Amino acid sequence: MSATTTAIEVPARATAQHGGVTQLRVIRSEWTKLWSLRSTRWTLLVAVIGMAGLGPLVAAIQMSRWSTMGPDDRLHFNAINTAVGGWHLAQLAIGVLGVLVLTGEYSTGQIRSSFMAVPKRLPVLWAKTGTFATVAFALMLISTFVGFFGASAILTQHHVQPALSHAPALRAVIGAALYLAVLGVFCTSLGALVRNTAGGIALFVCLLFVLPGVVAILPTSLQNSINPYLPLNAGTTLLAGRPEAHTLSPWGGFAVFCGYTAIALVAAAILMRRRDA
């Protein structure tokens, strides 16, 4: 018997003695792998700082130039959008890390070991997406509250601070965390589809940021018909402080974004089962 075969059989026997592979054990494994990477901690730190710090920073800038703003700008000032505006930066960090969660293992070849330990493969995908979504939601929810209250304290200078008891404000705060968590699943699925870090990040950027620019060159009637259903526009309706023209309802738009994510996740699961590691 070769040394390689022996090395494979020993973990297999140990696993059998302890009850075999379960989804909970796979989740624990993915949790350990997620936090063992230095890139995870740094990228999540960027997301937290962006989500918690960008809103107060923008609020401070806007309050410093309040006296130079016209009456119409003051009338239509959207304090909620300012307070939760950190999602613009946080989504970049969450999206890139979502791709890396899976493509990182493909680039190093570690995915073969993961599939050897979990031959059915799909529990690995569920564990990766579930673990990352949970971490993203928890961290972004805390960060959004910090950013919201920090911006609100600054906006009191001119009495335009949003109240968390106001339904749109609470929806925007919770919605920011929901959007970023689902975005993490969406980008992890994209990484599983292409199995390449550069390709996954390029696909993420194309779908969320390039596609709206392409649609913008179309006639206005087509723009108004297509724009509400683009992934970025649909997902972020939940964060809007007030309804805008030619957009879906907050929860309707978020449902559309969840639909895109579900399609990407199902496609990733099918290909993961069919393709070689």
N, C-alpha and C positions, 0 to 999 in steps of 0.2 A: 504493500500500500504506500502510495507516495505521501510526502510531507504535506502537500496541498490538500489531498483528500482527507488526511487525518485532521488538519486544521479546520476543515469544513464540518467534519462529523462531530468533533468535540462540542462546538457551540450548539449544534443541532440536538445532541443528547442533553446538554444542559437546559436548553429551551424546553425540551419535552418533559424533563423532570420538574420544571417549574410551571407547567400548565400550557406551554405552547405560546404561539403568537396571538396576542389580543390587541384590539384597537387601543385600549388604554395604555398598553406597554409601548405601542408604536408612538402614541402621543407623547409619552414620557421621553422616548428616544429623540423625537423631533424637537421637543422643548430643550433638551440638553444641547443638541446640535445648533439650534437657533442662537442660544446665548453663549455658545463657545466661540463664536466667530467675532472677531474684533470689528469687522465691518458692520455687523448688526447693531452693536452698541453705538458706534459713531453715527450711523445713518439714522437710527431712532432718536439720537440726541439732536440731530439737525431738525428732524420732524417736530420734536417737542419744543425746541427753541423757536422754530418758525411759527408753530401754532400758538404758542404762549406769548411770543414777543412781537410779532409783526403787527397785530392789532393795536396794542398800546403805542407802538412807534408811529404808525400811521395816524392814530388819534392825536398824538402830540404834535405832529406836523400840521394836521388840519386845524387844530386849535390855535397854533401859532400864527396862522394866516387867516383866521376867522374874520378879522376886521377888513380884509381885502376881498373877501368873497361877496359876490353880488346877492341881492335879495332872493333871486330865483334859486341860486345854489344853496343858500341857507334853508329855503323852504323845502327843497327836495333832498336835503342832507339825510343820508341813510345810516343812522348810527349802528344798526344791527350789522349791516354789511361790513362796517369798519371794525367792529368789535370782534367778529369771527373771521376777519380777512386773512388770518394766518394760514388758512387751508391752501391758499395759492402756492405757498412755499412747501408746506407739509406734504402735499400730494406728490410733489416731485420725489421727495425722499422715500415716501411709502411705496410709490410706484416702482422705483428702481430697486428697492430692497425686495419687493414682492417678486420681481423677476429673478433676482439673485438667490432667493430662497431655494429655488429648484435648479436653475441653470448652474449654480455654483457647484453642485454635486456632479452634474454632467461634465463640467470642465475639468474636474479633478479625477473623475472616474469613480468617486465614492458611491455613485448611484448604483453601481453593480453590487456593492456590498449591501446596500439597503435592500435591493430586490432579492438578493440571496437570502437575507434574513427574513424578508416578507415576500414570499414567492407570488402572492396574489396581486401585489403591486398597489392596487387601489387604496388599501389602508394607509400607505405612505402619502399618497396625494391628499386624502381626507385629513390626515394628521398635520401635514404641512400647512394646508390652507386654513384649517380650523385653528391651529395654534397661532399662526401669524395674524389672522383676523382678530382673535381674542386679545392678543398683545396690542395690536394697533388700536382697537376700540378703547381699551382701558387707558392707554397712554394719551390718546388723542382726546378722550373725554375730559380727563383731568387737565390737560393743556388748554383745551378750549375754554373751560371754566376760568382758568387763570387768566387767559388772554381777555376774556369777556369782562371780568371784573376789573382787570387792570385798565382796559380801555374806558370802561364806564367811569372809573374814578377820574380819568383825565378829561372826559367829555363833560363832566359836571361844571367845568369852568364857564361854559356857556349854556348850561342847563339843557343839553341835548342828549344826555345819557339814556341808553335803553334800559328798560326794567325787565328783569328776568321773569317776573310774573306775567308779562305780556306774552301771549301765546306764540306769536311769530319769533320772539327772541328765544324762548325755551326750545322751540322746534329747531331753530337754527343752530343752537349750541349742541343739542343732542344729534341733530342731523349731520353736523360736521364730522362727528366721530363715526356715525353710521356710514357716511359716504366714504371716508378714508378706510374703514375696515373692509367694506365691500370692494373698494378699489384694490386693496391688497390681495384679495382673492382673485380678482380679475387679472391682475398682473402676474400672479403666481401661475394662473392658468395659461397665460400667454407664454410664460417661460417654459411650461410643460409642452406647449404646442411646438415651439421652435427649437427647444433644447440648446439654445445658444444665447449667451448673455447679451452680446451686441445686438443680435437679431431681436431678442425679446424687448430690450429697451427701445430699439428703433420702432418696433411695432406699437409699443405703448405711446411713444411720442407722436407717431403718425395718427393713431386713432383718436387721441385726446386733444392734440394741439395743432397738427397739420391739417387734419380733415376740416375743422371749422374754417380755416383760412381758404381752403379750396372751395367750400360752399359759398364763401363770401363773394366770390367772383361771379356767381350765378345771378340771374335776374331776381329782383326782390320777391316776386311771388313764389319762386322756387325756394329761395332762402327761408321765407316764412313757413313754408311747408316742411322743409327738411331740418332746419335748425333745432326745433324742440326735441327731435329724436336722436340727435347726436349724443354719444355717450357722456361727454363732459357737460353739455347743457342739460341733459336729462337728470344726471346724478346730482347736480348742484342746485336744482330748483328747491331742494329741501333746505338750502342755506339762505335763500333769498329773504331779505327783511320785509319786502313788499312785493306783490305780484307784478310781473312785467308783461308787456305785450308779446304775443306770439311765443308763449312758453306753456309747458304743461303744468298741471297743478303740482304742488310740492310732493305729495305722496305718489301721484301718478307718474311724475318724472322719475322718482326714485325707483318705482316698480319697473319702469322701462330699463333703467340701469342695472337693476338686479337681474332682469331677463337677459341682458347681454352677458352678464357675469355667469349666469347659469348655463348659457349656450357654450361659452368658452370653457367652463369647467367640465361639462359633459364631453365636449370634443376632446379635451385633454385626457380625460379618463379613457375614452375609446382608443385613442392613439397610444396611450401608455400601455394598454393591454396588448395591443397588436404589434408594436415596434420592439425591436431589440434594444437593450440598454446601451 
